[in-house]
């Protein structure tokens, strides 16, 4: 995926959304800040979440962080690769390192996410 085509949260989650579904993962900035990722706890399929609720956790050698849902919806799939090789997020955060897929229940929430330029500006202000 091209990073310029994604939407972002200030919690460093990226979202690729089409009309009904979203693919969600950690941004490159997040994985660099976390360091080596050693474990990812993901939600079960069929569970529903509201925007901002924790859907799982990511554990690195430095810390444990909640993964906050960028949108409201139902989990339809999770990345099984991360069960055995969570470091895939470090190697390919925008490709094989995606975390979950969800059906979107409130499409208006997509417009509340940051575009690439706004996210880049945000991360520069955090550094």
C-alpha positions in Angstrom: 0.0 0.0 0.0 1.1 3.5 -0.7 1.4 5.5 2.5 0.0 8.6 0.7 -3.3 6.8 0.1 -3.8 5.8 3.7 -5.6 7.7 6.6 -4.0 8.0 10.0 -4.9 8.6 13.7 -2.9 10.6 16.2 -2.3 7.2 17.9 -0.2 6.2 14.9 -2.6 3.7 13.4 -3.0 3.6 9.6 -6.3 2.8 7.9 -6.9 1.7 4.3 -10.7 2.1 3.9 -12.9 1.4 0.9 -16.7 1.7 1.0 -17.4 -1.0 3.5 -14.2 -2.4 5.0 -10.9 -1.2 6.5 -7.5 -2.7 6.9 -5.7 -1.4 10.0 -2.1 -1.4 11.1 0.6 0.4 13.0 2.4 3.3 11.2 6.1 3.2 10.4 6.5 5.9 13.0 4.9 3.8 15.7 6.9 0.7 15.0 10.1 2.7 15.1 9.2 4.3 18.4 8.2 0.9 19.9 11.3 -0.9 18.7 11.4 -4.7 18.2 7.8 -6.0 18.4 7.7 -9.4 20.2 3.9 -10.0 20.7 0.6 -8.8 19.2 -2.7 -9.5 20.9 -5.5 -9.3 18.4 -9.3 -9.4 18.8 -11.5 -12.3 17.7 -13.4 -12.1 14.5 -17.0 -11.0 15.0 -16.3 -8.7 17.9 -17.5 -5.1 17.5 -15.7 -2.0 18.7 -16.4 1.7 18.8 -13.9 4.2 17.6 -11.2 4.8 20.3 -11.8 1.5 22.1 -8.8 -0.9 22.6 -8.9 -3.7 20.1 -5.7 -5.4 21.1 -2.1 -4.7 22.3 1.3 -4.7 20.8 4.3 -5.6 23.0 7.8 -4.6 22.2 11.1 -4.8 24.0 10.4 -1.3 25.3 6.7 -1.3 26.2 3.2 -2.6 25.9 0.7 -0.3 24.0 -3.0 -0.5 23.3 -4.1 -0.6 19.7 -7.1 1.8 19.6 -9.7 1.2 17.0 -9.6 4.1 14.5 -13.2 3.4 13.4 -16.4 1.8 14.7 -17.1 -1.7 13.3 -16.8 -5.4 13.4 -13.6 -7.4 13.1 -13.8 -9.6 10.1 -10.2 -10.9 10.0 -6.9 -10.7 11.8 -3.4 -11.2 10.5 -2.5 -14.8 11.5 1.2 -14.2 10.4 1.6 -12.0 13.5 0.9 -14.9 15.9 4.2 -16.5 15.0 6.2 -13.6 13.6 5.0 -10.3 15.2 8.2 -8.6 14.0 6.6 -8.6 10.6 5.2 -5.2 11.7 8.8 -3.9 12.0 9.8 -5.2 8.6 6.7 -4.3 6.6 4.2 -2.1 8.6 2.2 -1.2 5.5 2.1 -4.6 3.8 2.4 -8.0 5.5 2.4 -6.3 8.9 -1.3 -5.3 8.8 -3.1 -6.2 12.0 -6.9 -6.5 11.5 -9.7 -6.0 8.9 -13.0 -4.6 9.9 -16.4 -3.8 8.4 -17.1 -0.1 8.9 -20.3 0.7 10.7 -20.0 4.6 10.5 -18.4 5.7 7.3 -18.4 9.4 8.5 -15.6 8.5 10.9 -13.3 8.1 7.9 -13.4 11.8 7.3 -12.2 12.4 10.9 -8.9 10.7 10.2 -5.7 12.5 9.1 -4.5 12.4 5.5 -0.8 11.7 4.8 0.3 15.3 4.8 -1.5 16.1 8.1 -0.1 12.9 9.7 3.5 13.8 8.6 3.1 17.3 10.1 1.8 15.7 13.3 4.7 13.3 13.7 7.2 16.0 13.0 5.7 18.1 15.8 6.1 15.0 18.2 9.7 14.5 17.4 
